[in-house]
Amino acid sequence: MEWVEVWGTLQPDQVALGAIVTFSVLSILRGWLVPRKVLEDRMADKQRMVDQALTERDTWRTAHNERAAEVAELTRQNGRLIDSMETTEALIDALRRKTTGIEL
């Protein structure tokens, strides 16, 4: 039997059916078609990863906000210390001038 004879005996509906079966088998083998359970498992894994990333983002955001509040408090305290230091320095200079009579 020659190749030409085989193609000559095939009907168009047989060729279409063969193409559909071939495409389906190749799709399954390549992973393009998967069972619903596998798809649902993959979707659940992806959602779990998204939820974990969102939780981690919120944790880091909270830590950043807490650190920003600490920095603001330290800045405020340092400002008060500098103000106190300037006042103390002015007082010491005034006392030196009064006691020694030297202008600084």
C-alpha positions as CSV (number, residue, x, y, z in Angstrom):
1,M,0.0,0.0,0.0
2,E,1.4,3.3,-1.0
3,W,1.2,6.6,0.7
4,V,-0.9,8.1,-2.1
5,E,-3.4,5.3,-1.8
6,V,-3.9,6.0,2.0
7,W,-4.5,9.7,1.4
8,G,-6.8,8.9,-1.5
9,T,-9.0,6.7,0.7
10,L,-9.3,9.1,3.6
11,Q,-12.5,11.1,3.9
12,P,-12.4,14.8,4.9
13,D,-14.2,14.1,8.2
14,Q,-11.7,11.4,9.1
15,V,-8.8,13.9,8.5
16,A,-10.5,16.5,10.7
17,L,-11.2,13.9,13.4
18,G,-7.5,12.8,13.3
19,A,-6.4,16.4,13.5
20,I,-8.6,17.0,16.6
21,V,-7.4,13.9,18.3
22,T,-3.7,14.7,17.5
23,F,-4.1,18.3,18.8
24,S,-5.8,17.0,22.0
25,V,-3.1,14.4,22.7
26,L,-0.3,17.0,22.0
27,S,-2.1,19.5,24.2
28,I,-2.3,17.1,27.1
29,L,1.3,16.0,26.7
30,R,2.6,19.6,26.5
31,G,0.6,20.6,29.6
32,W,-1.8,23.0,27.7
33,L,-4.8,20.9,28.9
34,V,-4.8,19.9,32.5
35,P,-7.5,18.4,34.8
36,R,-9.6,20.8,36.7
37,K,-8.2,19.6,40.1
38,V,-4.6,20.5,38.9
39,L,-5.8,23.9,37.7
40,E,-7.6,24.6,41.0
41,D,-4.5,23.5,43.0
42,R,-2.3,25.9,40.9
43,M,-4.8,28.7,41.4
44,A,-4.9,28.0,45.2
45,D,-1.1,28.0,45.4
46,K,-0.9,31.3,43.5
47,Q,-3.5,32.8,45.8
48,R,-1.6,31.6,48.8
49,M,1.6,33.2,47.5
50,V,-0.3,36.5,46.9
51,D,-1.7,36.4,50.4
52,Q,1.8,35.7,51.8
53,A,3.2,38.6,49.8
54,L,0.5,41.0,51.0
55,T,1.0,39.9,54.6
56,E,4.8,40.5,54.3
57,R,4.2,43.9,52.7
58,D,1.9,44.9,55.5
59,T,4.4,43.7,58.1
60,W,7.2,45.8,56.5
61,R,4.9,48.8,56.2
62,T,4.0,48.6,59.9
63,A,7.7,48.3,60.8
64,H,8.5,51.3,58.6
65,N,5.8,53.4,60.2
66,E,6.9,52.5,63.7
67,R,10.5,53.4,62.8
68,A,9.4,56.7,61.3
69,A,7.5,57.5,64.5
70,E,10.7,56.7,66.5
71,V,12.8,58.9,64.2
72,A,10.4,61.7,64.6
73,E,10.5,61.4,68.4
74,L,14.3,61.3,68.4
75,T,14.4,64.3,66.2
76,R,12.1,66.2,68.6
77,Q,14.2,65.2,71.6
78,N,17.4,66.2,69.9
79,G,15.9,69.6,69.0
80,R,15.0,70.1,72.7
81,L,18.5,69.1,73.7
82,I,20.1,71.5,71.3
83,D,17.9,74.3,72.5
84,S,18.9,73.5,76.1
85,M,22.5,73.3,75.1
86,E,22.3,76.8,73.5
87,T,20.6,78.2,76.5
88,T,23.3,76.7,78.8
89,E,26.1,77.9,76.6
90,A,24.6,81.5,76.6
91,L,24.3,81.4,80.4
92,I,27.9,80.2,80.8
93,D,29.2,82.9,78.4
94,A,27.2,85.6,80.3
95,L,28.7,84.3,83.6
96,R,32.2,84.4,82.2
97,R,31.8,87.9,80.9
98,K,30.4,89.1,84.2
99,T,33.1,87.5,86.3
100,T,36.1,88.2,84.1
101,G,34.9,91.3,82.3
102,I,36.1,89.9,79.0
103,E,33.8,90.0,76.0
104,L,33.7,86.8,74.0
